[in-house]
């Protein structure tokens, strides 16, 4: 399988602190990869660099052979860990905007998903509940036929029922040619979908392997292993 | 891509601008219809209303630039598949569109108010000032337009500089410092190379003989300098957006 992401000696200092410390790894296409680690371990920094919104790093970052920029933004679908839609927008405007800017956006799929989730197009995004807002963001992000999906804490702050909907949306909408890099601390809810896991500890890779290998090597689930490794932090 | 960005930029602000422009038109119409013979009210009214409108327009544009690019909305804007210069150009052109709309509304109403209060020789004043020189008048208008763009870019640059992570908690201070440094350098250039050209800003109060020193040559020097500075600042902002600024 081809490498979709190639990272070599990636180091990022942020406000005087070493956020990422000489990270090197590759990710091939067609995988759902869990990016795990405690707060401050560098998960969001890594995702922001891949999304092209964090600069000033050392080392090499390539997505489909290109450094983060206009080209990679056309093939990367990014869900940040915050609400990022303009407050003037209605759900319909969000769909139209993605349809206008991204050639890989499937508008009919987005409309179908929104209908299935009972989200009205005429609602203003600033009036949505947190859970509904996150569903809208996830729907538009997953309605792209992107090569790489970067999902930063997509399960954070939503109720368990909504989490199932979100996981289901991810699973049913990503395609076999693309890769999903999903950061979360709610490992138990989502570990069943991971093919690979990258565990970060203080800006370094602590574990990077296929989930089956990790389970057989450590004899634990990802959640149990995470709790054991990071219990003192 | 640029047209699409401008479309969404206009959609984001048009409600606010339509509301404030409509309010101005209504108030101006009321003033012109009912207070036309009260000079002591109508002149301060238009002065205050026009300044307020200009300030609100400018604040809206700069606030929009800041919040749309560098707050949480930046996560959407900076992940669109386009370069920083296209994003910046969309902001600049939208700003020019709104300022153009402001001028279309303000200039006729101000001229009407000016002539209504007994100053009915406006063209005579303009002729006197520019010594019947249409070329000079045309160049001054063009240079003022370029300076308007330059003013917007300087503030965009100051906002962008303030977002650099190297400043840590002193970003706002760095932004203000950038603005004042550029303003001072600009002032030095004007003093050295173009004489009193900038005093044209007080057109109504200047004696016509002062304008004899404003030659076509000095205005062309000023215009060329302004264009060069606009290009330099534009690419400096685009560079910061593409290579240096990281969203928090």
Interface residues (C-beta under 8 A of the other chain):
Chain A: X14 X15 X48 X51 X52 X53 X54 X55 X56 X69 X70 X71 X73 X74 X76 X78 X80 X82 X83 X84 X85 X86 X88 X93 X97 X100 X101 X102
Chain B: X1 X4 X7 X8 X11 X12 X15 X68 X72 X73 X74 X75 X76 X78 X79 X80 X81 X82 X83 X165 X168 X242 X243 X244 X245 X246 X247
